[in-house]
Amino acid sequence: MNKQPPISSENRTETDSKQQSYGLITARSTVVITIAKLIRYGFAFFTQALLINLLTPVEFGLIKYVTVILGVVNVISTSGLTTAIIQKKELTDKEIGPLFLFNGIFCLFLYCILYSAAPYLSTLFSVSELTSLIRVGSLAVPIGGASTVHRALMQRRLKFKTHSMIEITSAIISSLCSLIFALIGLGVWALIWSLLIFHLFNSLISFIVLRELKIKNYQISFAFPIILSSSVFMLQKIIGYFNTNIDNLIIGRVFGPETLGVYTISYDIISIPNIAFGVVLTSVLLSVFSRLQDDNKRISTAYCKIMLFVTSISTIYYVLIGICSAELIATITFFRPNNNWDQSISVLRYLSILGITYAYSGYPGFILIPKKKLKLLIIWYSMMFILASIAVVIGSNYGVEGVCAALIAKTIITIPILMYILKKVAQISPVEYLYSLLPSFVCALFSAVIILGVQFFFTNVYPLNDFFRLLLCAGIGLVVYMCLFLLLFRNKVNLLINYLKPQK
């Protein structure tokens, strides 16, 4: 019987050093990119708050139809290819050119399909304005798709900071343009042109940053293996996309653009942490976990620490938004006070609970993809899509709030299933997983009681206007949350500090 050669202490030290460096990359990259994403989405939130005063719920509903449709196409054209490029162990220069050429041709092909399908989509949703909006907005597919390979290479090379700065710059430019266009009265077209400007600058800056990338070979046959691999990732992404957007599709179809606009703005407000962390973790964990795919212990430890980090930051945000939704909407619409957005108050309260359940349900793809469990991931997303569809259809009978309540129930039901999968695939025990969620749950629960008390006092006993009441609730709530965290879970705080501390 052949025996494995003994591992020398020098080799073991080198291996441990590499694994520690990947853990350090994961932690540091997560923090750096999280800050960058929070800046981006924070600025986007501020811009959107101003746009709410300049545009109507109907106009926000119209742009949501367009972005949901474009999202499907973007998943087809970019997500699968991006993941395949990141996951490939070795990528040669002769493969980059063919991938760039294929993706460009494919994006133009998808644009032609969208251009032709626009009238039919407009009829499907019974909104006549959609035809021209889709045809112009769909230009984002070839414009943004032109830099797909470049952006994927940045992630593959772990240039997360550069990638994030490109997105922040593009977002700031496009947001400023949307404000200018809205001020001159372009209505929904202000959002359409802003969308195109974002993708234009995203691609241009990506080309400039990777200007050293020399594309000499365009023989598409070299790219076929990666293209075939990307089709599997694409299928998973498409199912996942429909899973997260089935609510928008059904609300838009059943209730129309005005209700969809209210739901869209409410969802955007509540999703700032979830979107930011999701994008960050997609960039970081897929790249780093792929290098640790055979080390369940390190993946398990890192995953639970990431869940601790994500839930600790996001949960208090959801609590504040849910309790102070009325004050928030009144503050946002202070330029032009009206009742156009009143429905969003109750929607925000439901969505704040949904945001917490989403944060606690984790990110199974970041484990299943590096572990090469793509079939299981597709099954998981398919099941989530079916359950979400059933929940949304049932909930739509009780209005948009019913849709939110049904989605909350669906997410809570699926958390035990997720924990079982994580246990089987990566040996992440349910106890360890739940223990990583405990600090945020306990501290947020106690903080919620304090925030409710502050809100009641400054509403009924010593009345303040909405802005100052929101400010006081947020300030006192955050202080209480952080103090409780330090008092009750000091070991968790030290754990995160040590994990993020530079290694000597």
Secondary structure as GFF3:
##gff-version 3
##sequence-region A 1 504
A	DSSP	alpha_helix	9	52	.	.	.	ID=ss1
A	DSSP	alpha_helix	57	74	.	.	.	ID=ss2
A	DSSP	pi_helix	75	79	.	.	.	ID=ss3
A	DSSP	alpha_helix	80	87	.	.	.	ID=ss4
A	DSSP	alpha_helix	93	124	.	.	.	ID=ss5
A	DSSP	alpha_helix	130	137	.	.	.	ID=ss6
A	DSSP	alpha_helix	140	145	.	.	.	ID=ss7
A	DSSP	alpha_helix	148	156	.	.	.	ID=ss8
A	DSSP	alpha_helix	160	183	.	.	.	ID=ss9
A	DSSP	alpha_helix	188	209	.	.	.	ID=ss10
A	DSSP	three_ten_helix	220	223	.	.	.	ID=ss11
A	DSSP	alpha_helix	224	255	.	.	.	ID=ss12
A	DSSP	alpha_helix	257	270	.	.	.	ID=ss13
A	DSSP	alpha_helix	272	289	.	.	.	ID=ss14
A	DSSP	three_ten_helix	290	292	.	.	.	ID=ss15
A	DSSP	alpha_helix	296	323	.	.	.	ID=ss16
A	DSSP	alpha_helix	325	332	.	.	.	ID=ss17
A	DSSP	alpha_helix	343	360	.	.	.	ID=ss18
A	DSSP	alpha_helix	365	368	.	.	.	ID=ss19
A	DSSP	alpha_helix	374	395	.	.	.	ID=ss20
A	DSSP	three_ten_helix	396	398	.	.	.	ID=ss21
A	DSSP	alpha_helix	399	426	.	.	.	ID=ss22
A	DSSP	alpha_helix	430	456	.	.	.	ID=ss23
A	DSSP	pi_helix	457	461	.	.	.	ID=ss24
A	DSSP	alpha_helix	466	488	.	.	.	ID=ss25
A	DSSP	alpha_helix	490	500	.	.	.	ID=ss26
###
